[in-house]
Amino acid sequence: MTTSTQTTLAPGSWALDTAHSAVNFTVRHLGISKVRGRFNRFETEFVVDASGTAQIAATIHLDSFDTGNPDRDAHARAADLLDVANRPTLTFKAADVRVAEDFQVDGEVTLGGITQPVTLDVEWGGRQTAPTGDIHIGFTATGSIKRTGFGVATAIPSAMISDKVAIELDIQLIEPKG
């Protein structure tokens, strides 16, 4: 899928700067506190064509679920929650980018064969030249999904683990060479 917005970015496939990027999430536990975590393995596809149209996609490896608590993480990966053996990845594909105060990216999230629409609010971080001479761009994208809409932990009441899962992506990309 391609976006319908024009960019001023160099054409080509922009590389993910993994050392300066993160995929984080937040869920409420018992309705009284937030559990924060991250996914340690993910890839992005950010390709700009000659006309300036961007193609945006991402894959998150669910077995990299990490809240800093090994017992909780193992349980979250198990069949009654994420079921990473049968649902190893979550994917996102952008359908459209809209310019608002910052940007909004409409797309689709797919998990375990179920696809749902999602809108991400995107804050443009800017463009800088690194000491290596490489051009970097950065942005933060936030949104949320409902876990039960993807068949995740449907037997667990939302009073125990919230249905809403907030997502925050901090992404840096490196301009293609040449």
Backbone torsions as a table, in degrees:
resi	resn	phi	psi	omega
1	MET	NA	147.6	-179.3
2	THR	-120.4	157.9	177.1
3	THR	-88.6	166.8	-178.5
4	SER	-114.8	21.4	179.7
5	THR	-110.1	150.5	178.3
6	GLN	-89.6	146.1	178.6
7	THR	-124.5	169.4	173.5
8	THR	-111.3	24.1	-177.9
9	LEU	-91.5	151.0	179.3
10	ALA	-62.0	140.3	178.0
11	PRO	-69.1	152.7	178.4
12	GLY	125.4	-174.3	-178.7
13	SER	-94.5	112.7	-180.0
14	TRP	-80.0	132.9	-177.2
15	ALA	-88.1	142.7	175.8
16	LEU	-73.3	129.9	172.5
17	ASP	-89.5	92.0	-172.6
18	THR	-65.9	-27.0	-179.6
19	ALA	-71.7	-17.7	-176.4
20	HIS	-126.6	28.0	-179.8
21	SER	-132.1	153.6	-178.9
22	ALA	-154.1	147.9	171.2
23	VAL	-119.1	112.4	-176.0
24	ASN	-116.4	158.7	177.3
25	PHE	-143.9	161.3	176.8
26	THR	-140.9	133.5	172.3
27	VAL	-132.4	151.3	175.8
28	ARG	-87.0	140.7	176.4
29	HIS	-113.4	126.4	-178.2
30	LEU	56.5	17.5	178.2
31	GLY	72.0	4.0	-173.2
32	ILE	-118.8	-17.6	-179.6
33	SER	-146.4	164.3	-179.7
34	LYS	-104.9	137.3	170.9
35	VAL	-105.5	125.7	-179.3
36	ARG	-110.5	146.7	178.3
37	GLY	-158.5	-171.2	-178.8
38	ARG	-150.6	167.4	170.4
39	PHE	-111.7	124.6	-173.9
40	ASN	-84.8	-15.5	179.3
41	ARG	-126.1	123.7	177.8
42	PHE	-159.7	156.5	175.8
43	GLU	-128.9	155.0	174.7
44	THR	-126.6	155.4	170.3
45	GLU	-124.9	119.0	179.1
46	PHE	-137.2	98.4	-175.4
47	VAL	-119.3	127.6	178.0
48	VAL	-108.3	126.3	179.0
49	ASP	-87.8	176.9	-175.1
50	ALA	-61.0	-26.6	179.4
51	SER	-83.2	-6.6	179.9
52	GLY	95.2	4.2	178.5
53	THR	-81.3	132.7	-177.4
54	ALA	-102.2	142.0	172.0
55	GLN	-109.9	124.0	-173.4
56	ILE	-126.3	129.6	176.7
57	ALA	-152.3	159.4	177.9
58	ALA	-149.9	150.7	174.4
59	THR	-128.5	128.3	177.5
60	ILE	-111.8	129.1	178.4
61	HIS	-88.8	111.1	-172.6
62	LEU	-67.6	-21.7	177.8
63	ASP	-71.0	-6.6	177.6
64	SER	-95.0	12.8	176.2
65	PHE	-52.3	128.4	-174.2
66	ASP	-148.2	114.4	174.0
67	THR	-110.6	1.6	-176.9
68	GLY	86.0	1.4	178.7
69	ASN	-122.4	100.7	-173.6
70	PRO	-55.7	-39.1	179.3
71	ASP	-65.7	-46.4	178.5
72	ARG	-63.3	-41.1	-178.9
73	ASP	-63.6	-42.3	178.2
74	ALA	-62.8	-41.7	178.2
75	HIS	-65.1	-40.5	-179.4
76	ALA	-64.4	-31.9	178.8
77	ARG	-77.5	-16.0	-174.3
78	ALA	-69.8	171.3	-174.3
79	ALA	-60.6	-31.0	-177.1
80	ASP	-80.7	-6.4	175.9
81	LEU	-122.1	-102.4	-176.4
82	LEU	-72.0	-28.6	-180.0
83	ASP	53.5	57.1	-175.2
84	VAL	-64.1	-20.8	176.4
85	ALA	-64.7	-34.9	-179.9
86	ASN	-104.1	-18.8	179.0
87	ARG	-130.7	76.2	-173.0
88	PRO	-73.9	-22.5	-176.4
89	THR	-136.5	158.3	168.6
90	LEU	-118.8	131.2	179.4
91	THR	-119.3	154.0	175.6
92	PHE	-131.1	135.0	173.3
93	LYS	-131.5	125.8	179.6
94	ALA	-76.4	142.2	176.0
95	ALA	-109.0	-32.4	-176.1
96	ASP	-159.1	146.6	173.8
97	VAL	-117.4	127.5	179.9
98	ARG	-117.3	135.9	177.6
99	VAL	-87.7	119.0	173.4
100	ALA	-117.2	-137.9	173.8
101	GLU	-62.1	-44.7	167.7
102	ASP	-111.9	-114.5	178.3
103	PHE	-136.9	158.6	168.1
104	GLN	-129.7	136.5	178.5
105	VAL	-116.3	117.3	173.9
106	ASP	-90.5	138.1	179.3
107	GLY	-162.4	-166.6	-179.4
108	GLU	-128.2	136.0	174.0
109	VAL	-105.9	133.0	177.6
110	THR	-121.6	130.3	178.1
111	LEU	-144.6	122.4	177.8
112	GLY	59.3	35.4	178.6
113	GLY	81.7	0.1	178.2
114	ILE	-106.0	129.7	-179.3
115	THR	-116.0	132.2	179.4
116	GLN	-131.6	146.8	175.5
117	PRO	-73.4	151.6	176.2
118	VAL	-148.4	147.1	172.8
119	THR	-117.5	129.1	176.9
120	LEU	-106.9	132.2	171.9
121	ASP	-87.3	127.2	-172.8
122	VAL	-117.7	125.1	174.0
123	GLU	-102.5	118.2	179.9
124	TRP	-72.9	123.4	179.9
125	GLY	-86.5	-29.3	178.2
126	GLY	123.7	-169.2	-175.2
127	ARG	-135.4	130.3	-178.9
128	GLN	-142.9	155.0	172.6
129	THR	-95.1	124.4	179.0
130	ALA	-77.6	163.3	177.0
131	PRO	-56.1	-24.2	177.6
132	THR	-75.0	-10.8	-176.7
133	GLY	94.8	-9.4	178.8
134	ASP	-73.3	143.6	174.6
135	ILE	-87.0	128.4	177.4
136	HIS	-117.1	145.6	168.8
137	ILE	-122.6	154.9	180.0
138	GLY	-142.7	152.0	175.9
139	PHE	-158.2	159.7	173.6
140	THR	-119.3	129.9	178.6
141	ALA	-120.3	133.0	179.7
142	THR	-128.4	149.2	177.7
143	GLY	-174.1	-170.3	177.5
144	SER	-150.5	156.7	174.4
145	ILE	-131.1	163.3	174.7
146	LYS	-105.5	119.0	-175.2
147	ARG	-59.0	-39.2	-177.3
148	THR	-68.7	-23.9	175.7
149	GLY	-65.3	-17.7	177.8
150	PHE	-107.9	9.8	179.8
151	GLY	74.4	20.5	-178.7
152	VAL	-91.6	122.1	174.1
153	ALA	50.4	46.6	-177.7
154	THR	-66.6	-22.1	179.1
155	ALA	-82.8	-10.6	-179.6
156	ILE	-91.9	121.7	-177.9
157	PRO	-64.9	147.2	-179.0
158	SER	-67.3	-15.8	174.3
159	ALA	-69.2	-23.2	178.5
160	MET	-89.7	-51.8	174.9
161	ILE	-129.2	122.3	-174.9
162	SER	-57.1	146.4	176.0
163	ASP	-70.0	-36.1	-179.6
164	LYS	-78.3	128.2	175.3
165	VAL	-116.7	114.2	178.0
166	ALA	-81.5	138.5	-177.8
167	ILE	-123.6	137.4	175.1
168	GLU	-134.9	123.8	178.1
169	LEU	-111.8	124.9	172.2
170	ASP	-110.3	111.9	-170.4
171	ILE	-124.8	133.4	168.8
172	GLN	-119.1	135.3	179.5
173	LEU	-123.5	150.9	-178.9
174	ILE	-111.3	130.4	-178.1
175	GLU	-59.2	141.8	177.3
176	PRO	-63.7	146.8	177.3
177	LYS	-75.4	144.1	175.6
178	GLY	77.5	NA	NA
